[in-house]
Amino acid sequence: MEVRQLEGGDLVAVMGLATELLGSERAGPFVRSHVERHHLLVAEADTQVIGFLAFRTDWFQCTFVTAVAVRKDFRRRGAARALYRAVESMSPSPRLFSSTEETNSTSIRMHTALGFAPSGHIDNLPQGYRELLFYKRVAP
Ligand SMILES: CC(C)(COP(=O)(O)OP(=O)(O)OC[C@H]1O[C@@H](n2cnc3c(N)ncnc32)[C@H](O)[C@@H]1OP(=O)(O)O)[C@@H](O)C(=O)NCCC(=O)NCCS
């Protein structure tokens, strides 16, 4: 498995994953804004894009993972772990944040397994659930 920056040919696969995660209305603008900033990493296996991780570096002067998704048929093979390792190695800040809905037990388990600690939550979002924040200190 390889993790690398998104290339033009990856867009269809990434849009598919983003649409599943965010819905068709939000996926386009979301992907576009991260592509413009070169803040979109993909995991590739067997010459196919099997996952992506999007992030931003302007969130309270910290790095924030805005979305991560792995194709259903490639889960539990370390793709998310590899994507987080990659963003950790390129983060301009030693403060890495990530988040998930309080109902997403798989993602909560993943964050714990990857060494994140709980770091508060956000209420009053349109999604109707509390968004849990996670924090990890990474080597600068
Ligand atoms: C959450 C998600 C990104 C994890 O991707 P993944 O590639 O399967 O994760 P990894 O294989 O790297 O797992 C890393 C660790 O997280 C934990 N983990 C991941 N999936 C888990 C599950 N279903 N149940 C329990 N623990 C899990 C494990 O500790 C795992 O390590 P291990 O396999 O050595 O035990 C994937 O399930 C997904 O795309 N879900 C839908 C989108 C989503 O919810 N994104 C997060 C919110 S934006």
The ligand as a Tripos MOL2 file, in Angstrom:
@<TRIPOS>MOLECULE
LIG
   48    50     1     0     0
SMALL
NO_CHARGES

@<TRIPOS>ATOM
      1 C1        -12.7910    4.5860   10.1810 C.3       1 LIG1
      2 C2        -12.0510    4.0630    8.9340 C.3       1 LIG1
      3 C3        -11.4590    5.2430    8.1670 C.3       1 LIG1
      4 C4        -10.9060    3.1190    9.3870 C.3       1 LIG1
      5 O1        -10.1550    2.7590    8.2350 O.3       1 LIG1
      6 P1         -9.3140    1.3890    8.1700 P.3       1 LIG1
      7 O2         -8.3630    1.4730    7.0320 O.co2     1 LIG1
      8 O3        -10.2410    0.2380    8.2050 O.co2     1 LIG1
      9 O4         -8.5060    1.4390    9.5510 O.3       1 LIG1
     10 P2         -7.1450    0.6750    9.8890 P.3       1 LIG1
     11 O5         -7.1640   -0.6800    9.2430 O.co2     1 LIG1
     12 O6         -5.9830    1.5350    9.6030 O.co2     1 LIG1
     13 O7         -7.3160    0.4780   11.4580 O.3       1 LIG1
     14 C5         -6.4610    1.0870   12.4190 C.3       1 LIG1
     15 C6         -6.9430    0.6480   13.8050 C.3       1 LIG1
     16 O8         -8.2210    1.2480   14.1140 O.3       1 LIG1
     17 C7         -9.0380    0.3090   14.8280 C.3       1 LIG1
     18 N1        -10.2000   -0.0420   14.0080 N.ar      1 LIG1
     19 C8        -10.4220    0.2490   12.7110 C.ar      1 LIG1
     20 N2        -11.6150   -0.2510   12.3280 N.ar      1 LIG1
     21 C9        -12.1630   -0.8480   13.4080 C.ar      1 LIG1
     22 C10       -13.3760   -1.5580   13.6360 C.ar      1 LIG1
     23 N3        -14.2750   -1.7410   12.6500 N.pl3     1 LIG1
     24 N4        -13.6130   -2.0490   14.8770 N.ar      1 LIG1
     25 C11       -12.7100   -1.8900   15.8780 C.ar      1 LIG1
     26 N5        -11.5150   -1.2420   15.7130 N.ar      1 LIG1
     27 C12       -11.2650   -0.7310   14.4890 C.ar      1 LIG1
     28 C13        -8.1710   -0.9260   15.0720 C.3       1 LIG1
     29 O9         -7.5000   -0.7940   16.3160 O.3       1 LIG1
     30 C14        -7.1930   -0.8290   13.9110 C.3       1 LIG1
     31 O10        -5.9630   -1.4890   14.1460 O.3       1 LIG1
     32 P3         -5.8890   -3.1110   13.9930 P.3       1 LIG1
     33 O11        -6.6040   -3.5000   12.7350 O.co2     1 LIG1
     34 O12        -4.4040   -3.3770   13.9480 O.co2     1 LIG1
     35 O13        -6.5580   -3.6750   15.2180 O.co2     1 LIG1
     36 C15       -13.0200    3.2290    8.0220 C.3       1 LIG1
     37 O14       -13.7270    2.3310    8.8140 O.3       1 LIG1
     38 C16       -14.0170    4.0940    7.2380 C.2       1 LIG1
     39 O15       -13.7180    4.5420    6.1250 O.2       1 LIG1
     40 N6        -15.2180    4.3360    7.8130 N.am      1 LIG1
     41 C17       -16.2340    5.1780    7.1480 C.3       1 LIG1
     42 C18       -15.8310    6.6400    7.1360 C.3       1 LIG1
     43 C19       -15.6210    7.1730    8.5320 C.2       1 LIG1
     44 O16       -16.3240    6.8490    9.4670 O.2       1 LIG1
     45 N7        -14.5970    8.0510    8.6750 N.am      1 LIG1
     46 C20       -14.2340    8.6400    9.9580 C.3       1 LIG1
     47 C21       -14.9650    9.9210   10.2380 C.3       1 LIG1
     48 S1        -14.5440   11.2430    9.1290 S.3       1 LIG1
@<TRIPOS>BOND
     1     1     2 1
     2     2     3 1
     3     2     4 1
     4     2    36 1
     5     4     5 1
     6     5     6 1
     7     6     7 2
     8     6     8 1
     9     6     9 1
    10     9    10 1
    11    10    11 2
    12    10    12 1
    13    10    13 1
    14    13    14 1
    15    14    15 1
    16    15    16 1
    17    15    30 1
    18    16    17 1
    19    17    18 1
    20    17    28 1
    21    18    19 ar
    22    18    27 ar
    23    19    20 ar
    24    20    21 ar
    25    21    22 ar
    26    21    27 ar
    27    22    23 1
    28    22    24 ar
    29    24    25 ar
    30    25    26 ar
    31    26    27 ar
    32    28    29 1
    33    28    30 1
    34    30    31 1
    35    31    32 1
    36    32    33 2
    37    32    34 1
    38    32    35 1
    39    36    37 1
    40    36    38 1
    41    38    39 2
    42    38    40 1
    43    40    41 1
    44    41    42 1
    45    42    43 1
    46    43    44 2
    47    43    45 1
    48    45    46 1
    49    46    47 1
    50    47    48 1
@<TRIPOS>SUBSTRUCTURE
     1 LIG1         1 GROUP 0 **** ****
